[in-house]
Every structure is written in C-alpha cells, then in structure tokens.
Amino acid sequence: MAERAADPASHFIREIIEDDLRSGRHARVVTRFPPEPNGYLHIGHAKSICLNFGLARQYGGVCHLRFDDTNPAKEDVEYVDAIMEDVRWLGFDWGDRLFYASDYFEQLYDFAMRLVEAGKAYVDSLSADEIRAYRGTFTEPGRNSPYRDRSVAENRDLFLRMRAGEFPDGAHVLRAKIDMASSNLNMRDPTLYRIRRIAHHRTGDQWCIYPLYDFTHCLSDMLEGITHSICTLEFENHRPLYDWVLDALDTPCHPQQIEFARLNLSYTVMSKRKLLALVQGGHVAGWDDPRMPTISGFRRRGYTPEAIRDFCESVGVAKRDSMVDVAQLEHHIREDLNKRAPRVMAVLRPLKLVIENYPEGQIEELEAVNNPEDPAAGTRRLPFARELYIERDDFMEDPPGKFFRLAPGREVRLRYAYIIKCERVVKDPETGAVLELRCSYDPETRSGSPASSRKVKATLHWVSVAHAVAAEVRLYDRLFKVEAPEACDDWLATIDPAALTVLREARVEPSLATALAGERFQFERQGYFCVDPDTGPGRAVFNRTVTLRDTWARIQAGPAR
C-alpha cells in the first residue's frame, strides 16, 4: 500500500540551511536544478524543481538551471528546450543563471590534468569488461589495474594524446587513484574521462573525450558557487567521491551535497529508461501523452502548475524512500480545478430525447452558473429546445431499485431547465436498441420559477441537439493496473489497455465552440477536462484530466462514524 505523505513542516533541508545562515557559514543560499538533457522531465523532477527553486526563493537566494550535458550519445537540444519550457510552466525563473556543464569542458580538463600531475589520476588501458572484473563486488575488494602505477609523465602524455584524438573509443580512460579495496564501489578508482567520438549538441566536434557525471557535477557546483547541492538518495553513495574530487583539488569553495528521498508515485513508472521504452515501443503516443507522468504529459492532460506545486509541498522532504499514493496528486488537481474551472455541460455518450409537448421551433435561453465556487465567474446562456441529448447511462428501461435517473414513466429534472417525464421509448425494430426517448415536460417547473421547488430524485445534464458541438473526448486513466509496476519483472504486461477510451460521438454545449487548447473545464457530473492541442477548426478534442471522485479526501477524513 502507498504510504501517507511525510509532514511537510518536518523539513531537514530547511533546518540545515537555517543553521548555515545563522552560523555565518553562508551569507546567501545558492541552489541549482541540474537535469541531464537526455529525456523529458517527470513528476519526480517537479519535486526537485520546486524544492531547489523554492528554497532559494524562501531564503532570498538564487537557483541556477544547469544542464549536465556530458553524454552526447543520449542528449539532444529537443530535451533542453522541453526542460526549460517545463521549468517555466511550473512557475520558476532562473533569470540570467542558465549554465551548461559543457561551458566548463576546458576547465574540467585542466582540473583532470592537475589530478594527473599530482599523482591522483592515471590513464588505464583495460577494456570496459576488464575494468568491471577488476572492480570487485560488494563482498570482495577490487584489484589494482596493471596500469595503475604508470608514471606521472606517461599519464600526462597519454591524457594529452587522448584529447588530441590519437586513440579509438574505448582504448583508454582516465581514472581517479583512490582505493580499490574501499567498501564503497564508487571509490574504487572511478572513471573520470572516456574517449567518445560523438558530436556534442553545443560543442560540436571540438572534443573527443568527455568527463563523467560524478567528476563534472561537483566541480560545476564549485565553479558556480553552489552552497547546497540537493539531490536524491540514489546519489548518497556518490557523496564521498563528490567530496574527494573537491578535496583532492583543494578548491576554493566546497558545496555541501544533501540527499533527500525521491518521489515514488503509485501506478506509475519514473525510470527514464522505462519512460523511453514506453515512447519508443509505441505504448503511448509520445512524451506528452496524458497518461505519462512527464510534466509535458500532465500539462496536456490539464493539470495546473499550482496544483503540482501544492502536491510537491504536501508530500514533504524525507530521508527515506516511500511510495506516495497517486490519489493524493489527483486530490490536489481536483482542489485547484474546483476553484478555477468553469462548469459546462457535455454529453459523452448521447441518447436523443424529444419533448413532445414543447413547441416546435421554440428556443429558450436559460441562465447557467459558470462556477459556484467563484461568484465573480458570472453566468452564461444555454439554448434549450425540443430535441436534446442526455447521457445514455442516465436512462434504463428496466432499472434496479436504486436507479433514480430516467426510466419509462419516471420524472427527472433537467439542469437549469424543467422537470420532464419519459412517456415512451423508440427502439430499433431489428436490434431492440434504444434509439430515442419521447418525453413530456411541465412548463411550470422551469428553474427559478415558483413551481421549480417540486422535488424529483435526479437532475440530469443535457445539450440541445441543434446547438451542440460535436467533440472527441479522450478518457484517460492510470496507465498501469498495479500499484508498483516497476517492481514487476514484466512491467510492460501491467499496462492497462483501458487507460484510454476515445469517444468520438460526444456533444458539448455551444459555449465550447471557441475554447482554446489548454483551457480547463468541469463537465458537470463527468469530471474535469482540458482542451487538447489537437483541437482545430471543425474539430473539438477534450482530454479528461481527472474524475470528480476523490478517494484521497476520504482517506484523509478517515472512516465514516
């Protein structure tokens, strides 16, 4: 089961920062968000963005956006642009503090050469497989490479020639000389540089050797004057190497690496490798598919940045990994949209209804409330006529006892309109399928009139047949059927084929004819929906953002008493 979220007031990183400011260790907080441009950001990155930018804002500091672009084989400018768009959309701005690790390639090379000249790094000529074999295991110490004792002069010469492009990929690497018997595998002479003849999206073919992340990251932090280098727990075992590099080079400042628990969300995968597999395998329509946990997917689905920020704050910052219930995220989306989303009427699976005693050709303009949670939202006019659509699920020919909607001989109220009664059912003579309903209405029961207080057991939404806008509605749900898909050996087999249902015969009220991509609405009795970018002239497309039912609110409230 997913755990309840940590108390957001219990925030050990805030305590560290406040202690540092009180003690005078730092006069100003400088954090950074350092994505690798090798994929799209997901909800876990959103937590890191909110944490790093939020802490800087809270303590009057600054937060840098830095792309750790040290692996050109997997990086692309597409990802750089998408990441910047996502950070801005979440409500944060790095100002003039945009950096790239590739900005520091020359300095990083010089730092590496300083390690070589100090006898703290060497060029190793073992193959990648041999390096892995020499590294040892968690229970057995590693073995020194036969090239570990090369002279400083030989290492310097080889490293210069590596940069000059004299060797093929994989011929040599530069390794730190630390301790092959260390209990921490990351300290067993980690690789600092490798040869890779791949053009970089910013530096082109200028370099054929590239630094590894662990060597680059700490030095980039140092060069930028980062005070608190905040990362997830997966980097906890990398902290000794982070500190070793800075100490070995005797750098003028030494940022503090602090780890926190990454965000794990139920019914979701967060691994970049798995998300890439979903995209490349055609299991989703792209990185911005609304079933994806990417920020771009959430944006297309209709999530708001305010709700995501509130969610990230609510889950808190902890030192231990746990699973957060996706229902908590959905709760924050509903809470936010409930306050801001205009109410409209949409019939997703239309069933035609004819009010036989309503005058033919007559059209009434009924007043409808745009949002009862926002009095300033005002009202709108809805056309009401003799022929309407209602939801097919709102009618049953032979209903069970607890079905209170429309049935033969039964009365219901139409939202903002009249009480109607089902008089008869028109069926397909061959299949017996219900084609339309023939009804009567009570003209004295118009909403707002003295007789409108007459009670019936159900109120249905509707749209006018003549005025409704044809729409495609995409009903999105959780992509996976199990709570922890990443724990499954065959995690792809846990994809829920019902996570997307496309309804192409839906009808929406005419006010939505001019709705723009990204606009959000509550379809009354249906849920919250967002206009999809596929919308265009003559084609209205809506994505379901979230249903109206809120399981997390019930969890918070506890069992009924």
TIDREN-283764 format. One record per residue (C-alpha): residue in three letters; x, y, z. Coordinates in pm, whole numbers, plus 50000, padded with zeros to 5 digits. Layout:
// TIDREN-283764
ALAXYZ
...
***
This chain:
// TIDREN-283764
MET500005000050000
ALA501135035449930
GLU502145054150244
ARG500765086550374
ALA502955116250288
ALA505555130050525
ASP504665160950724
PRO505835189950504
ALA506625210050820
SER509325184650906
HIS511955195850660
PHE515535186650746
ILE517005205450449
ARG515415237950566
GLU516955231550908
ILE520415226850752
ILE520095259150553
GLU518845278750854
ASP521755265951066
ASP524215275850792
LEU522765310850768
ARG522735315451147
SER526315303351184
GLY527565325650904
ARG528815296150701
HIS526885310750409
ALA525585346050360
ARG523395337050065
VAL521745304649954
VAL522655292749604
THR520985260849478
ARG520735245149136
PHE518475222548935
PRO520835201348720
PRO518915180048467
GLU520635158048213
PRO519185166847869
ASN518505130447780
GLY514755128847829
TYR511655147747936
LEU511115158048297
HIS508615138748510
ILE506795144548839
GLY509885134049035
HIS511835162048869
ALA508965185548954
LYS509565178549322
SER513265186749279
ILE512455218349082
CYS510015230149349
LEU512505221849625
ASN515565238749472
PHE513855269549335
GLY511535271349635
LEU514345270649892
ALA516265297549705
ARG513145319149692
GLN512295313250059
TYR515755323450184
GLY516355352249944
GLY518885333349737
VAL519125322149376
CYS518715289349190
HIS520665280548878
LEU519415259548590
ARG522345238748471
PHE522305212048205
ASP524725184048291
ASP525405176647926
THR528385152947944
ASN526995123647744
PRO526345134747384
ALA525285099447285
LYS521975103947467
GLU521425141447467
ASP519515164047234
VAL518575200747206
GLU514925189047196
TYR515265178847558
VAL516985211447651
ASP514085231847508
ALA511465209447670
ILE513125211648012
MET513245249648001
GLU509575250747899
ASP508635227548186
VAL510515247348450
ARG508925279848333
TRP505475263848322
LEU505855252548684
GLY506295289248772
PHE510055292948819
ASP512635315248651
TRP516405312048652
GLY516935347148516
ASP520475350648380
ARG521655319248562
LEU521465293948279
PHE524545271848265
TYR525795240848088
ALA528435216548209
SER529835219147856
ASP530655255547937
TYR533305241548170
PHE534865214847947
GLU538195233247924
GLN538315239548299
LEU537315203748373
TYR540115191248152
ASP542555213548338
PHE541295200348672
ALA541755164648548
MET545295172448436
ARG546025186848782
LEU544985153348932
VAL547265135448687
GLU550205157748774
ALA549555152949145
GLY549615115149103
LYS545915112849191
ALA544705101048850
TYR546035077348585
VAL545285065748232
ASP544025029848233
SER544175008047922
LEU541964979748045
SER538814973047843
ALA535434981747989
ASP534794944948068
GLU538194941748235
ILE537584972748446
ARG534304957648568
ALA536044924848650
TYR538864942348839
ARG536384963449031
GLY535304935149260
THR531914930749427
PHE530084942449736
THR531734914049929
GLU535114912049756
PRO537654940349718
GLY538774951549375
ARG542204946249224
ASN544614972949109
SER544864977548735
PRO548254967748591
TYR548365003448454
ARG547745019848792
ASP551425026648858
ARG552195044348534
SER554435074348590
VAL553045109448604
ALA554885117448282
GLU553395087548099
ASN549875095348226
ARG550225131648125
ASP551395122047777
LEU548595096647728
PHE545925120847852
LEU547165147747614
ARG547045122947328
MET543545111547430
ARG542385147447393
ALA544225150647061
GLY542185121546922
GLU545045097046871
PHE543175067147017
PRO539935049246925
ASP536925048247152
GLY537495025247449
ALA541275023647415
HIS541915043047738
VAL540085060148022
LEU541255083848291
ARG540625070748643
ALA540985086048987
LYS543555068449206
ILE541695062949531
ASP541265028349689
MET540404995749513
ALA539604979749849
SER537085006249953
SER533764993350083
ASN532135019549857
LEU532365007449497
ASN532165043449375
MET535575049749537
ARG537325020949363
ASP539275042149116
PRO536225056448936
THR536465066648572
LEU536755104248520
TYR537095106648139
ARG536385083847843
ILE537025086347470
ARG533845091147269
ARG533835103646912
ILE530315117946909
ALA529405153546818
HIS528045173547110
HIS524885194247062
ARG526725225447182
THR530455219847125
GLY530205200246800
ASP533375180346725
GLN535635201446945
TRP536015173247197
CYS536525135847160
ILE536905129447534
TYR534115136947778
PRO534085138648159
LEU531775115948355
TYR528925129148566
ASP530495123648909
PHE533615143048814
THR531685170648636
HIS528915176648883
CYS530875185749194
LEU533235208549001
SER530345225748822
ASP528765232249162
MET532035246349287
LEU532575268748985
GLU529065283149023
GLY529385288749397
ILE526565264849486
THR526085263449863
HIS523665234149891
SER523795207149623
ILE520495189349675
CYS519955155549508
THR518055123049557
LEU519105093649774
GLU520485074249478
PHE523495097749494
GLU524165091849865
ASN526935066649791
HIS528405091249543
ARG528905118449806
PRO532345105349918
LEU533545108649557
TYR531945143449531
ASP533945153849838
TRP537125135749732
VAL537365154049399
LEU536925188149563
ASP539385179849842
ALA541955164949606
LEU541925197049402
ASP541805219249711
THR539075240249554
PRO538325275049694
CYS534795265149799
HIS533225231949883
PRO529445228649824
GLN527525205650058
GLN525735176549894
ILE522435168250068
GLU520275138749969
PHE516525135150004
ALA514085107249916
ARG512975107149555
LEU509285108649474
ASN507795074549401
LEU504205075349281
SER501855045549282
TYR500585031648948
THR503485049748779
VAL506985043248647
MET509615070148697
SER512685054448540
LYS513855074248236
ARG514785041348071
LYS511265027748119
LEU509625060048009
LEU511755059447695
ALA510695023247637
LEU507035033747658
VAL507585060347393
GLN509805040447160
GLY507655009347194
GLY504505027747090
HIS502765020347420
VAL501965057547446
ALA501625084947185
GLY504755103847290
TRP506465120947582
ASP503445143847625
ASP500885115847621
PRO498465124747905
ARG498985090148057
MET502685097348108
PRO503985111348441
THR506005137248247
ILE505415173948315
SER504525178447947
GLY502055149447973
PHE500475164548284
ARG500255198348109
ARG498475182847811
ARG496165163948045
GLY495095196648208
TYR496985195848538
THR497815230248672
PRO501265241548788
GLU499705254749109
ALA498295220349194
ILE501595203049121
ARG503465227649342
ASP500935222349622
PHE501285184749584
CYS505085186249598
GLU504885207149914
SER502365183450072
VAL504485152050028
GLY507295168250224
VAL511015161150218
ALA512155128850379
LYS515335108450421
ARG513675075050347
ASP512145063150022
SER508425056150027
MET505505053449786
VAL503085082549757
ASP499535074249659
VAL498705088849317
ALA495275096849465
GLN496985124349665
LEU498175140949344
GLU494705137449192
HIS493225153149506
HIS495345184349461
ILE494345186549094
ARG490645185049188
GLU491045210249468
ASP492655235149233
LEU490355229548936
ASN487275230949157
LYS488135267249229
ARG489115278048877
ALA487395255748617
PRO484155268948459
ARG481235244448469
VAL479845233448134
MET477575205848010
ALA478795177747789
VAL477155145247689
LEU479775118747625
ARG477525090147505
PRO474485107647360
LEU470925094847370
LYS468355116347188
LEU465375129047383
VAL462345146147225
ILE459985166947442
GLU456775161347252
ASN454715188647421
TYR457425215147383
PRO456645239347096
GLU458455231046774
GLY460945257446669
GLN460985273947011
ILE464375281147169
GLU464815293847524
GLU467955309547665
LEU468465295548014
GLU470875310548266
ALA473635287548397
VAL476185293848671
ASN479775292948549
ASN481355283148881
PRO479545281949216
GLU482965283349389
ASP483735316749222
PRO480935342649232
ALA482955365349005
ALA482795339148728
GLY479245350148647
THR476735331648431
ARG476225321048071
ARG473225314147845
LEU472295279047735
PRO469945272247443
PHE467065248747530
ALA464905233047260
ARG462515204547185
GLU465265179647094
LEU468035172947342
TYR470805148247413
ILE471195132347755
GLU473775107347873
ARG472905072047764
ASP473825059248110
ASP471175082248258
PHE468385060448115
MET467415024548191
GLU464375007348051
ASP464104983048341
PRO466044999548626
PRO467034983448956
GLY465634997349280
LYS468405022549349
PHE468495037448999
PHE466975072249036
ARG467605086248690
LEU465305084548386
ALA463125054148312
PRO459745048548150
GLY457095067148348
ARG459675084048570
GLU460355121148620
VAL463725138948645
ARG464855174948634
LEU466995188048350
ARG469755210248490
TYR468745247448481
ALA465565237648293
TYR462385217548355
ILE461085185548504
ILE460445160148230
LYS458775126148223
CYS459645096847997
GLU456455087147814
ARG457765061147569
VAL460875045447416
VAL461705043347047
LYS463725012346956
ASP465474997846656
PRO462984971746525
GLU465774947446433
THR468184950146728
GLY465934963247002
ALA468474990347082
VAL467055022247233
LEU467195049646967
GLU465465078747140
LEU463125088047422
ARG459815105547388
CYS459085127647686
SER456795154747818
TYR457705184848028
ASP455975205148296
PRO456215241648181
GLU455565253848536
THR458805238448669
ARG461425259548496
SER464365265248729
GLY463895297248928
SER460095297248892
PRO457775293049195
ALA456945257249094
SER460595247849047
SER460785235949409
ARG458845204349321
LYS461105175549420
VAL462345147649197
LYS465105123049275
ALA467585131749000
THR468905160848797
LEU470455153248458
HIS472735173448234
TRP471875177947867
VAL472695196947548
SER470485209047266
VAL470705187346954
ALA470555217246720
HIS473155237646907
ALA475585211947046
VAL479165209946922
ALA480455176146809
ALA483545166147006
GLU486075138647053
VAL486585130947420
ARG489565110947543
LEU489035094247878
TYR492445089648038
ASP493065068348343
ARG496115054048521
LEU498455037448276
PHE499225007048493
LYS496944982048661
VAL499234975248960
GLU500384998349235
ALA504114992449184
PRO504724983748817
GLU508484989548841
ALA508704960849088
CYS507334936448829
ASP509704916448610
ASP507414921048311
TRP506324956248390
LEU505044962548039
ALA502484934748092
THR500914955848368
ILE499854983548126
ASP496094988248144
PRO494594987547792
ALA491585006147933
ALA493775035848036
LEU492505054047726
THR488985053347588
VAL488185075647290
LEU484595087747245
ARG484035103046901
GLU480285109546920
ALA480285132747221
ARG478395165547221
VAL479265196747421
GLU477425229147484
PRO477905256747222
SER479985278947452
LEU482865254647395
ALA482945260447021
THR485655286647065
ALA487555270147352
LEU491325271547310
ALA493935244747364
GLY494885242547730
GLU491615256647867
ARG490135236248150
PHE486505229248237
GLN484385208448466
PHE481945187748263
GLU479075186348509
ARG478675151848666
GLN481555138948449
GLY484855152748570
TYR487455178548477
PHE488545181648114
CYS491105201047914
VAL491085212147551
ASP493735191647368
PRO496215207547123
ASP494685185346852
THR491675208646861
GLY491325229246546
PRO488755243446306
GLY485835219346290
ARG487405195646544
ALA486955198746920
VAL489065174747130
PHE488945172147508
ASN491095152047748
ARG489775140348082
THR492075154948344
VAL490625137348646
THR487285123348757
LEU485105140249019
ARG485505112249273
ASP488205119849531
THR489495088949711
TRP492315107749883
ALA489895131750053
ARG488145101350203
ILE491475086750316
GLN492325119450489
ALA488915121350654
GLY489175085650782
PRO486315060650816
ALA482775073650849
ARG481435074851203
***
